[in-house]
Amino acid sequence: MLLLVLVAIVVVGVAMTTSAKRSLQMSLSAIESSRAIQRRWGMYSCQRTLLPAASGLFDVSDRTTRKQRGRKIPFPAVLSDRLILGGQTLDLIVSDEDAKANLNAIYDIGGKRVCEKALTSLAGAIESRTVQLIPNRASVASPTAKNSAAGESTLSGNKESTLPNIDFFPAFRSWGEIFDLVSLSRISGDDRQIAKMTRRITLFGTGRLNVFRAADETVLAVSKAAIQDGLAQRVLSKIRETSLSQIDLILEQTVTNEDDRQELKLLLSESSNSFSIWIEISDRSSRQQRFAVQSPDNFGKIRTAEFSFE
């Protein structure tokens, strides 16, 4: 009889232990689900609030910088902040994508070698070691693409056009077509490297560089896709020293060759229409990242692309 009682006690103890473990697992799962919802809503709320307001935020930043330091330096192209919400830390980076060197635009003006040169000059030491350009199509600057474009122009009745009158899909659509991301992660040891390495380069935006917000190195790298180094330096000096606010007027006064001037007009601008936000949210146990970019499409409609990183 005593043996049966002991067996019953053991069975009940095991059952209670199993039940307690299951209850604890369910409780932990519920807590993690609650935190995951908080993370998603925190990131989504920041994106929906800050991304549409980015243009206004940069306008205020421009006016403040102009008042304090004049226009001999570029206006800030990146605004960052940190928030604490419900025990979770949100690191925010709002960027002007049109103040970065657009690798798709450079590739189509100067070709692959020029694009690699610009990328090497703007990327950090780590990124330069992992460059591997894998374009989805030939550059518009290549003879094959130009001949194809000319054929399309003839068929459409526009025989005078020497540049394509059709909208090419981007040659580069992801950072995996620019860098060896596996090697990059292994060398850097930090998945934050993507946010760091895209401070001065982009695959998004209108393709025209806002010269008043872009860093000097970025203006030079983009200009050199179309003109020689010395002339690129003169263009940069004119941008920083003049009170003119229109890049077309600056180019009229600086670049005498009409073809060079027209190519630069395809690459340089004085305004921005594309903005992005990088959000990293973390607590003691996890970290999640989100990137969203807002740009007008070919018809002027604002589009938003979103990317998540665990």
N, C-alpha and C positions, 0 to 999 in steps of 0.2 A: 504493500500500500504506500509506504513511504517513498519507494522508488518511483511509483507512478506520479506521486505529487512532485517529486524533484524533476521528472521529465516534463511534466506540465509547466512547471515554473520556467524551465529552460526554453521550452517552445514559446511560451508567452513572452519571455525576454527577447528572444530572437525576433519574434513578430513585431514587438514594440520598437526594437532597434531599427529594423527594416523600415517600419512605418515612419520613424523619426528621420531616417536618412532621406526617404522620399519626400517628406514634408520640407526638410531643409533644402533639398535640390529644387523643389517647386518654388520655394521662397526665394532662393538665389536666382532662379530663372525669371521669376516675376520682377525682381529688383533690376536685373540686367535688361529685361524688356522695357521697363520703365525708363531706364537710363538711355537706352537706344532711341526711344521715342523722343526723349528730351534732346538728345544730340541732333536727331533729324530736324525737329522743329526749330531748334536753336539756329542751325545752319541755314535752314530754309527761310526763317524770319530775317536773318541778317542779309541774305541774298536779295529777298524781295524788297527790303527796306533801302539798302545801300546802293545796289547796282543801278536802279533807275535814277537815283539821285547823284550818280557819279559825276556827270557833266557839271552840275551846279557846284559840287564840292570842289572840283578842280578850278572852276572859274573864280571862286572865292580865294582859293590858294594862290592863283595867278595874281590877283589884285593885291593880296597881302605881300607877296614876294616882290612885285613891281614897286610897291610903296616903300619897302624896306631896303631893297638892294638894286633897284633899276632893272635893266634888261640885258646886262652884259653876261649874265649867267642863265642857264636854262631853268625854266620854272619846274617845280617838282612834278614828276610823272608817276610817283607812287605815294599813296597815303596809307599809313598803317596804324593799327590800334589793337588794344587787348581788352577783352571784356570777361567778367566772371559772372556766370549765370548758373544758379543752382549747384554750386560746387564744381562746375566745369569751366575750363578756361577756353575762350575763343580768341585765336589770333587771326586778325583780319588784314588783308592786303588788297587795297583797291588800286588798280592800275589803269593808265591810259594806254590801250593797246596800239593806238596810232602814234604814240611817242616811242615805239620800239621799232627796230629794224625788221621789216616784214620779209622773211626769207622767200616767200613765194614771189613777191614783187621783184626782189633782187635777182632771183633765178631766171625770171622771164625777161629781164632787161639785159643781164650780163652773162647768163649761162651758169653751168654747174661750177666751174672753176672759180668764177667771181663770187658765187654764193659761198663756197667753201672758204675763200679768203676773208669775206666779211664775217662769217661765223667764227672763224678762228680768232679774229681780232676782237670780237665782242664777248666770246665765251671765256669762262675762267680756265685755269690750267687743267683742272680735272675734266671739264667738258671737252676741251680741245683734243684730249687723248681718246675720246670715245666717239668722235664724229664719224658718221657713216651715212652719207646722203643716199637715200633710195627714192628718187622721184617716181611718181606715178605716170609721168608722160615726159616728152621732150620739152625743152625750154622753147619759148616763143622766139628767143634770140638765135636758136639753131637754124641752119639753112633749111632743114627738112620741115620744121614747123612753119617757117616763114613761107616756104613754097606752098604748103598745104593751106595756110591762111590766105595766100594770094589767090589760090584756086577757089576758095570759098567766096572771096570778095568778087571774083569775076562772075561766078554763078549768081550772085545776088544783084549784079548790075553795077557794083561799085568798083570800077576798074582802076581807080586812082589810089585805092588804099593799099599800103604796103604792110600794115599791121593787121592782125586778125580782127574781124568785126563780129566774132562770135565769142561767147563766154566760155572759156576753158574751165574745167574743174581744176581745183588747186593741185599743184604738183606735189605738195606736202600737206597731209591732213592730220598727222599725228607726230608726236615727238619720237616715236619709235622709228620713223622714217628719216630722222635727223641724227639721233644718237643711238648707240648701242646701250640700251637702258639696263640690261643685265650687268654689263661691265661697269656702267656708271654707278649702279647701286652697290656693286661689290667694292669699287674703289673708294667711293665716298662714305659708305657705311651708314647712309642716312637717306630715307625716302623723302626728306624735305628738299633734297637737291633740285627737284623739278621746279619748285617755287623759286629757288635761288637763281637757277640758270636761265630763267625766262624773264629776268628783270629788264633786259635790253634787247631781247629778240622775241619774235612772235610768228605764229602761222595764221593769225586771225587779223581782223580789222579791215580797213578799206584799202590797204596797200600803199597809202601815201603817208609819209612821216611828218608829224607836227614838229617843225624845226624849233619852235619856241619852247617845247617841253622836252625834247629829246636831248640826251647828253651829247657833248661835243664829239665823243668817239663814235656815237651812233650816226650823227649827221655825216661825218667823214666816211664811215663805212658804206652808208647808203649812196652818197654822192659818187664815190669811187666806182660804183657799178656802171656809171655812165660817163664819167670824165676822169682826167688825169689827177694825180695826187696834189700837185701844186694848185691847180684850179679849184679842186675841192676845198683846199685850205683857205683860198681866197673867198669862196662862197661862204664858208663858216664864219670867217672874220667879218664879212659884211652883215651876216645875220645877227651877230652879237653886237656890232658897233652901231648899226643904223637904227633910226627911229621908225623906219618903215615897218608896217605890220602885214604886208602882203608879199608872199614869196615870189610871185610872178614879177613884181617890180624889182625886187632884189636881183633876180636872175637877169632881168633886162639890163641892169647896170653892171653886172659882173661877167656874164657869159656871152661872148660875141657870136659863137657858132650856133646857128639856128637849130641844127639837129641835136646838138648837145643840150641846148636849152629846152627843147621839147621833151627830150627823154627825162631831164631833171624835173620837169613839171608833172610827169607821170609818177615821180617818186617822192616829191616834196610838197608840203602843204603848210598852212598856218592854223589849221583847225583840227578838231578830233571828233569822231563819231562812233568810236568803238571803245568800250570799257570792259574791264573784267574785275572779278573778285575771287580771291583765294582765301578759303576759310579752313582753319585747322581747329578742331575741338578735341580736348583731351581731359582726362581725369587720371586718377591713380592707376587705373587698370587698362585703359585703352586710349587710342588716338585715331581720329578719322579726318580725312581731308576732302575738300570739295572745291572745284574750280568751275566758274561760270563766266561766259563771255557774251556780251551783248553787242551786236553789230547790225547795220542795215544791209539788206540783201540787194540784189540788182534792181529791184523795183522800189527800193526805199522803205520797205517794211522792216521793222526791227525784229531780229531773230535772236534767240538765246540758246546757246549750246552749253551743256552741263556735263561735268565729268566728276566721278567719285573715286577716291583712293582709300583703301582700308589700311 
